[in-house]
Amino acid sequence: MELTELDLNHLVLFHQLTVERSVSRVAETLGVSQPAVSNSLAKLRRQLGDALFVRTGAGMVPTPFAEQLAEPVGKALGLIHGGLNLQPQFDPASAKRLLTIGMTDIGEVVFLPALLKRLREVAPGVRLNTVRNSVANLRDDMESGKVDLAIGPLPQLRGGFFQRKLFRQRYVCVFRRGHRLDRKRITMADFKAAEHLAIVSAGTGHGKVDDLLRRAGVDRNIILSVPHFVSVGHILRETDLVATVTETLAASLVEPFQLSYRPHPAALPEVAINVFWHAKVHRSPIHQWLRELVFELFGQDSGRVGAIST
């Protein structure tokens, strides 16, 4: 099939249906009537020789052919959109904009204080909103422009997305000051004998710690499991539990909660913390500025990545 045979608007509708899975919501988003959406879909079905979407109780579900087509169409439309919406100038000092960043609660602890401080200095009209990286629709929200940037270990973001490594970090053991493990080196026997706090952060790269430890042949005596990281400092300060967390998080908890952390006795692989953005905003000046600001503040050479305490 030649491109001259297709209406670009039909591809926009196709892409929006892969995101919304609803004719009525697509009609509302595109500002057209539901019959117009249905007629355009019918024409695209005839041209491509496939049903594309099947109506089910869960909405309009794409066929295997539509799923195969979704990624290249989304990427192409994103590049076209970005090219048509290039702004010749961007002035952070005068910008008025709400930016949404996907990150875990670790990210909120590690990144937000410094990022917000810098924004107040150089772009006082820019406001921030965060959403959890673990939500199932992060990919769709970035494709539709609801989320501008995502930070973290996010293996689910591949086709249609750009990524750049922010830094790599290791896992460490963290506990209250004065803990019996609060010495220069922790042995594996010490680690196995301790009582542990487990953080089950489902849907994120940080949720794989248990798998990594099991593969290393290490069993933990888990006394408490929590679904997020925000309570870790409070719990460790008041108990003898030990947690396995990333080094940047441990470094940020040391002073506020009177904690210590040490190298992990297990040979765990380092985790890559990446910045992700969709192809549609790749050339957008405000998004380019935001990405560079994040790398300036937190990139491997910024000096903000924590060092093991002694």
VOSE-228651 format. One record per residue (C-alpha): residue number from 1; residue in one letter; y, x, z. Coordinates in steps of 0.5 Angstrom, whole numbers. Example, Ala and Ser with C-alpha at 12.3 -4.5 7.8 and 13.67 -1.06 7.14 Angstrom:
// residues 2
1|A|-9|25|16
2|S|-2|27|14
***
This chain:
// residues 310
1|M|0|0|0
2|E|7|2|-2
3|L|13|2|3
4|T|17|-2|-2
5|E|12|-8|-1
6|L|13|-8|6
7|D|19|-11|10
8|L|22|-7|16
9|N|23|-13|20
10|H|16|-15|20
11|L|14|-8|23
12|V|19|-9|28
13|L|16|-15|30
14|F|9|-12|30
15|H|11|-7|34
16|Q|14|-12|39
17|L|8|-16|39
18|T|4|-10|41
19|V|9|-9|47
20|E|10|-17|49
21|R|3|-20|47
22|S|7|-27|46
23|V|10|-30|40
24|S|15|-34|45
25|R|17|-27|48
26|V|18|-24|42
27|A|22|-29|39
28|E|27|-29|45
29|T|27|-21|45
30|L|29|-21|37
31|G|33|-27|37
32|V|29|-31|32
33|S|25|-38|33
34|Q|18|-38|34
35|P|16|-41|27
36|A|20|-35|24
37|V|16|-30|28
38|S|9|-34|26
39|N|11|-34|19
40|S|13|-27|19
41|L|6|-25|22
42|A|3|-29|17
43|K|6|-25|11
44|L|4|-19|15
45|R|-3|-21|16
46|R|-4|-23|8
47|Q|-1|-16|6
48|L|-5|-12|11
49|G|-11|-16|10
50|D|-13|-16|18
51|A|-11|-22|23
52|L|-7|-16|27
53|F|-7|-21|33
54|V|-12|-26|36
55|R|-9|-31|41
56|T|-13|-31|48
57|G|-12|-33|55
58|A|-9|-27|56
59|G|-4|-27|50
60|M|-4|-24|43
61|V|-9|-19|43
62|P|-9|-14|38
63|T|-15|-13|33
64|P|-18|-6|33
65|F|-14|-5|26
66|A|-7|-7|30
67|E|-9|-2|36
68|Q|-10|4|31
69|L|-3|2|27
70|A|1|1|33
71|E|2|8|35
72|P|4|11|28
73|V|9|5|27
74|G|12|5|34
75|K|13|13|33
76|A|16|12|26
77|L|21|6|29
78|G|23|10|35
79|L|25|16|30
80|I|29|11|25
81|H|32|8|31
82|G|34|15|34
83|G|37|17|28
84|L|41|11|27
85|N|44|11|34
86|L|46|18|34
87|Q|53|19|38
88|P|57|24|36
89|Q|60|25|43
90|F|58|24|50
91|D|62|25|56
92|P|58|25|62
93|A|65|25|66
94|S|67|18|63
95|A|60|15|62
96|K|58|8|65
97|R|51|7|64
98|L|44|5|69
99|L|39|10|67
100|T|32|9|70
101|I|27|14|71
102|G|19|13|72
103|M|17|18|78
104|T|12|17|84
105|D|14|17|91
106|I|13|25|91
107|G|18|25|86
108|E|23|21|90
109|V|23|25|96
110|V|23|32|92
111|F|28|30|86
112|L|33|24|88
113|P|37|28|93
114|A|39|34|89
115|L|39|29|82
116|L|44|24|85
117|K|48|29|88
118|R|49|33|82
119|L|51|26|78
120|R|56|24|83
121|E|59|31|81
122|V|59|31|74
123|A|58|24|72
124|P|60|19|77
125|G|59|13|73
126|V|52|14|72
127|R|47|10|76
128|L|40|11|77
129|N|34|6|78
130|T|27|9|79
131|V|20|5|78
132|R|13|8|80
133|N|9|12|75
134|S|3|8|77
135|V|5|2|74
136|A|0|0|68
137|N|6|-2|63
138|L|10|5|64
139|R|8|7|57
140|D|10|0|54
141|D|17|0|58
142|M|18|7|56
143|E|17|5|48
144|S|22|-1|49
145|G|27|3|53
146|K|27|0|60
147|V|25|7|62
148|D|29|13|60
149|L|25|18|63
150|A|18|20|67
151|I|17|26|71
152|G|10|28|74
153|P|3|29|72
154|L|2|23|67
155|P|-4|24|62
156|Q|-4|17|60
157|L|3|19|56
158|R|1|22|49
159|G|2|19|42
160|G|9|17|41
161|F|12|21|47
162|F|15|28|47
163|Q|13|32|54
164|R|16|39|57
165|K|13|43|63
166|L|18|42|69
167|F|14|47|73
168|R|7|48|75
169|Q|5|48|83
170|R|-1|49|87
171|Y|-4|44|93
172|V|-3|46|100
173|C|-5|44|107
174|V|0|41|111
175|F|0|40|119
176|R|5|39|125
177|R|7|46|128
178|G|3|48|133
179|H|-3|45|130
180|R|-9|50|131
181|L|-9|51|124
182|D|-2|54|124
183|R|-4|61|123
184|K|-3|66|117
185|R|-10|64|114
186|I|-14|58|114
187|T|-22|59|112
188|M|-26|54|109
189|A|-30|53|116
190|D|-23|51|119
191|F|-21|46|113
192|K|-28|42|114
193|A|-28|42|121
194|A|-21|39|121
195|E|-19|31|121
196|H|-16|29|115
197|L|-11|25|112
198|A|-12|22|105
199|I|-7|20|100
200|V|-10|15|95
201|S|-5|15|90
202|A|-8|11|84
203|G|-6|11|77
204|T|-2|18|78
205|G|-5|25|77
206|H|-4|26|84
207|G|-9|21|86
208|K|-15|26|83
209|V|-15|31|90
210|D|-21|28|92
211|D|-25|29|86
212|L|-22|36|85
213|L|-25|37|92
214|R|-32|34|91
215|R|-32|38|85
216|A|-31|45|89
217|G|-36|42|94
218|V|-32|41|99
219|D|-33|35|104
220|R|-27|32|108
221|N|-27|29|115
222|I|-22|23|113
223|I|-20|19|119
224|L|-14|16|115
225|S|-13|14|108
226|V|-6|11|105
227|P|-4|9|98
228|H|3|13|98
229|F|6|19|100
230|V|12|17|104
231|S|9|16|110
232|V|6|23|110
233|G|11|27|114
234|H|11|21|120
235|I|4|21|121
236|L|3|29|121
237|R|8|30|126
238|E|5|25|131
239|T|-2|27|130
240|D|-7|33|129
241|L|-9|31|122
242|V|-9|35|116
243|A|-6|33|109
244|T|-7|36|102
245|V|-1|35|98
246|T|3|39|93
247|E|7|45|95
248|T|14|42|93
249|L|13|36|97
250|A|10|40|103
251|A|17|44|103
252|S|21|38|103
253|L|17|36|109
254|V|17|42|113
255|E|24|42|117
256|P|25|34|117
257|F|18|33|121
258|Q|17|40|124
259|L|11|41|120
260|S|8|48|117
261|Y|4|49|111
262|R|-1|54|108
263|P|-5|56|102
264|H|-11|52|101
265|P|-18|55|102
266|A|-21|51|96
267|A|-20|54|89
268|L|-16|48|87
269|P|-13|48|80
270|E|-5|48|79
271|V|-2|41|77
272|A|3|41|72
273|I|9|37|73
274|N|12|35|66
275|V|18|31|64
276|F|16|25|58
277|W|21|21|54
278|H|19|17|48
279|A|21|19|41
280|K|26|13|40
281|V|31|17|45
282|H|29|24|43
283|R|36|25|39
284|S|40|21|44
285|P|46|25|47
286|I|45|22|54
287|H|38|22|54
288|Q|38|30|52
289|W|44|31|57
290|L|39|28|62
291|R|33|32|61
292|E|37|38|61
293|L|40|36|67
294|V|33|35|70
295|F|31|42|68
296|E|37|45|70
297|L|36|43|77
298|F|28|43|78
299|G|25|47|72
300|Q|21|53|74
301|D|27|58|74
302|S|31|54|78
303|G|29|57|85
304|R|28|50|87
305|V|20|50|87
306|G|18|52|94
307|A|15|58|97
308|I|9|59|102
309|S|12|59|109
310|T|9|65|113
***
